[in-house]
Amino acid sequence: MGEKDSDEHGLNQIAGYLLWNAEIEQARRQAAAFTSCLPWLTTAQREDVERVYIADRLAVSQAMLERIRARVIELREEYSRRYVYLQRRCVAAAVGCSAVVVGIAAAVVLGHG
C-alpha cells in the first residue's frame, strides 16, 4: 500500500470513528427524549430503558452499515468488471480504427505510386 493509500485509509478510519460517535450521541439524545415522555419511571428504570434503547438503536445502525458495506463491495466488483470490459472494447475499437486508417493510407500511397 502506497503512502497516499495509507493516508486515505487513515482518513477513512477517522471519518468512520467520528461518524460512529455521532451515531452514539444521537442514540443517547433520542433515548433521553424517549424516557422524558415516561415521567413515572424511577431513575433506575429510566437508565435501564435508555441503556436498552441505545443498545437496540446501535445494533440496528450496525446492521444497516454492514448491509451498506456488503452492497458497496458488490457494486465495486460489478463496476470493476464493467470497466475492464469497456476498456477492452475501447482498445479493440482503437486497434480496429488504426488498422482501417493504415489500410486507407496504404491504399492511397499504393494508388498514387
C-alpha positions as CSV (number, residue, x, y, z in Angstrom):
1,M,0.0,0.0,0.0
2,G,1.4,3.4,-1.0
3,E,1.7,6.4,1.2
4,K,-1.3,8.0,-0.5
5,D,-3.4,4.9,0.1
6,S,-2.2,4.7,3.7
7,D,-3.2,8.4,4.3
8,E,-6.6,7.8,2.6
9,H,-7.2,4.7,4.7
10,G,-6.3,6.6,7.9
11,L,-8.6,9.5,7.0
12,N,-11.4,7.0,6.3
13,Q,-10.8,5.4,9.7
14,I,-11.0,8.8,11.4
15,A,-14.2,9.7,9.5
16,G,-15.7,6.4,10.4
17,Y,-14.8,6.9,14.0
18,L,-16.3,10.4,14.1
19,L,-19.5,9.2,12.3
20,W,-20.0,6.3,14.7
21,N,-19.5,8.5,17.7
22,A,-22.1,10.9,16.3
23,E,-24.4,8.0,15.9
24,I,-23.9,7.0,19.5
25,E,-24.6,10.6,20.7
26,Q,-27.7,10.7,18.5
27,A,-28.9,7.4,20.1
28,R,-28.3,8.8,23.6
29,R,-30.2,12.0,22.8
30,Q,-33.1,10.0,21.4
31,A,-33.1,7.7,24.3
32,A,-33.3,10.6,26.7
33,A,-36.1,12.2,24.7
34,F,-38.0,8.9,24.8
35,T,-37.7,8.4,28.5
36,S,-38.6,12.0,29.1
37,C,-42.1,11.1,27.8
38,L,-42.3,8.5,30.6
39,P,-42.3,10.6,33.8
40,W,-43.4,7.7,36.0
41,L,-40.1,5.8,35.6
42,T,-37.8,5.7,38.5
43,T,-34.2,6.9,37.9
44,A,-33.0,3.2,37.7
45,Q,-35.8,2.3,35.3
46,R,-35.1,5.4,33.2
47,E,-31.4,4.4,33.0
48,D,-32.3,0.8,32.1
49,V,-34.7,1.9,29.4
50,E,-32.1,4.3,27.9
51,R,-29.4,1.6,28.0
52,V,-31.7,-0.8,26.2
53,Y,-32.9,1.8,23.7
54,I,-29.3,2.9,22.9
55,A,-28.1,-0.8,22.5
56,D,-31.1,-1.5,20.2
57,R,-30.5,1.6,18.1
58,L,-26.8,0.9,17.7
59,A,-27.5,-2.7,16.8
60,V,-29.9,-1.5,14.1
61,S,-27.3,1.0,12.9
62,Q,-24.6,-1.6,12.8
63,A,-26.7,-4.0,10.8
64,M,-27.6,-1.2,8.3
65,L,-23.9,-0.3,7.9
66,E,-23.0,-3.9,7.3
67,R,-25.7,-4.2,4.6
68,I,-24.4,-1.0,3.0
69,R,-20.8,-2.2,3.2
70,A,-21.7,-5.5,1.5
71,R,-23.6,-3.6,-1.2
72,V,-20.6,-1.3,-1.8
73,I,-18.4,-4.3,-2.3
74,E,-20.8,-5.8,-4.7
75,L,-21.1,-2.6,-6.7
76,R,-17.3,-2.1,-6.7
77,E,-16.8,-5.6,-8.1
78,E,-19.6,-5.1,-10.7
79,Y,-18.2,-1.7,-11.9
80,S,-14.7,-3.1,-12.0
81,R,-15.9,-5.9,-14.3
82,R,-17.7,-3.4,-16.5
83,Y,-14.7,-1.1,-16.6
84,V,-12.4,-3.9,-17.7
85,Y,-15.0,-4.9,-20.4
86,L,-15.3,-1.3,-21.7
87,Q,-11.6,-0.8,-21.6
88,R,-11.1,-3.9,-23.7
89,R,-13.8,-2.7,-26.1
90,C,-12.1,0.7,-26.4
91,V,-8.7,-0.9,-27.1
92,A,-10.3,-3.2,-29.7
93,A,-12.1,-0.3,-31.3
94,A,-8.8,1.8,-31.3
95,V,-6.9,-1.1,-32.9
96,G,-9.6,-1.6,-35.4
97,C,-9.7,2.1,-36.3
98,S,-5.9,2.2,-36.5
99,A,-6.0,-0.8,-38.9
100,V,-8.6,1.0,-41.1
101,V,-6.5,4.2,-41.2
102,V,-3.3,2.2,-42.0
103,G,-5.2,0.4,-44.7
104,I,-6.6,3.5,-46.2
105,A,-3.2,5.2,-46.0
106,A,-1.6,2.2,-47.7
107,A,-4.2,2.2,-50.4
108,V,-3.7,5.9,-51.0
109,V,0.1,5.6,-51.2
110,L,0.0,2.5,-53.4
111,G,-2.7,4.1,-55.6
112,H,-0.5,7.1,-56.3
113,G,2.7,5.2,-56.6
